[in-house]
Amino acid sequence: MRTLSLALRNLLRNRRRSLTTLLAMVIGAVTILVFGGYSRNIVLSLQTSYVMRGGHLQIQRKDYFLFGSGNPAAYGIADYQHVIDVVGRDPVLAPMLAVVTPSISLGGIAGNFAAGVSRTILGAGLVVADRNRMRQWNEYELPINVPPSALTGTADDAVVIGNGVARVLELCEPLAVPNCPRHVKAQAAAGADAPADITALAALESRPAAAASEARIELLAANVHGAPNVASLRAVKAERQGFKEFDDMFVGMHLAQAQRLLYGSEKPQATAVVLQLAHTRQIPAAKARLAELLATTLQSEPLEVQDFEVLNPFYGQAVGMFAAIFGFMAVLIGAIVLFTVGNTMSMAVMERTAEIGTLRAMGLRRSGIRRLFMSEALLLGLIGAAAGVSAALCVAWLVNHTGLTWLPPGQVDPVPLTVRVWGETPMMIGTAALLALVAVVSAWWPARRAARMLIVDALRHV
Amino acid sequence: MNVVSMIQIGKTYHLDAVDVPALVGIDLEIRPNCFTVISGPSGSGKTTLLNLIGCIDQANCGEIIVAGEAVQKLADDALSDFRARHIGFIFQNFNLLPVLTVEENVEYPLLLARVPATGRKLRVAALLDAVGIADKARNFPGQLSGGQRQRVAIARALAPSPQLVLADEPTANLDSHTGAAIISLMREMQRERHVSFVFSSHDPKVLAEADDAVMIRDGRIESIERRKPRANGAA
């Protein structure tokens, strides 16, 4: 009679109690895995969003990340096309690359002079075709469909602005922004009329109002010499940008337009060369190769590489937060399973005291008694873990097919609510192993108590 | 050589800080191939004496030699192995493992004694046949009568070919007819297999079957009646 066979039969002896214990383990496993799958999905959604927007890696001029946002013109990459060529043709990097594209980040003031409003903005100069390819990146096969940029096929003076920018600049109506609150202007204080000559001068200087169907903004930025440069741009669309702070400041434009604003007639530069890889796991290898290139072929300019986690600290914070919640839940559920299985095993020891005495009298060693109860707990743990993982997969399948949607942080449009359990093998194995381990650990004390019983006392037990 | 030799054995229980002497100055020899009955009134120390002989309890003083081994010097694991090889137990409540079939119950001590699988199967079949329940081999204990269960217990006790089988009031939970049949079976097994049986009982029918009758009262041996002459000419 092998110990495991005897242990299994003992478990089947009190089916109701064993099933109740298994149910607790199944609920624990489902809770851990469904939450784990949900948080995993959020993390991957966030990652996908960031990688679509800014790639996995960015080559920047040294210290641009620390100081460049205050003076992007001074931290440009002069020969960015050479950088793109070297990176794109590198035999190590090329197979990993999905997109390599230049970009410019700039700060400025956007105004709708017709409405008499303005605000500070963060501008992004993009190569639209490259950005459209970047929007197709979906390594984790998330149920998302990101449309091409609204700048596709537009003239150089076209811009896309955040909904918040449209709201502040009172461009909601021409851009047909839905659910956009209208600004109610305060009544001007009554006062004396302006002098006639001033009124006449103002009439002369005033520009004809833009056509109602066209949304134009004037964008003021400091050029490479620190002088103000103004461009009149046509807003073709307002898009929600996920985060309100970003939504209220974003102006996306063609790279050439951004370069004209910053560098005027001088040689255009880029503030970053964006690298989107085929797979996120390639980041370490790509960074290592880039470090080699920056030290050799590209050493003419002081450059450095930043990955998307550094560029988007929120991502790391979100991952950390979900990991902490997941860990906390796992500990709580582990404790519940610990006490449930421990209680079950304690009851089994109590009920089978005379049997323990009999086995010991027949010659079973203390270690044999310990092994018997630990085996029962291990079997409970393994069966509970297997049932729990199976149940979690079923629950995840149901959730994924109910059609629920939600708006992940940083996303523009609601996406289907999905729980990512299938395919998350480390999480499934980890949870199963945790439950089995907790079950075995919880049986340790009752098994020890059983093994240390005095045989005569055990045999006397009724 | 005697199967059991007890020299000046004493056993005291400590109950609520009060010392209760259970056995005092016990000198006893259990002869080989004998049917020995330990008899006495309730609380006289029969079960305690049987527990000490069976190496499932420790004496406070004196020396016990079982099957030639000074068992008090053995560590717990060694004592477990010793019991598995040399001592069989028959309990008043049968104490069969309810999750095992009849044949598995009989096989279990052979597993503990590390008997190879082929030998186990043959021995189990022979024992079940000998105690008359071969047709119940695949049944579970819960499907058997009291008498049948005790037959399984006898087969289990005899399975590892022990030198000594201990039975604590084995007929107490059986009707008189079944009890008599069980005593008869045990007597038969004892003779056929040349093993020593030691009973605790105050059943006159059991006492009547004894080769040696040990009377115990208040933890002391009152009398030892040797009814069968010692084998090999020994008295």
Interface residues (C-beta under 8 A of the other chain):
Chain A: M1 L6 R9 N10 L12 R13 A354 E355 G357 T358 L359 R360 A361 M362 G363 L364 R365 R366 S367 L454 I455 V456 L459
Chain B: N51 G54 I56 D57 D76 D77 S80 D81 F82 R83 A84 R85 F89 F91 N93 N95 L97 P98 V99 L100 E104 E107 Y108 P109 L111 L112 A113 R156
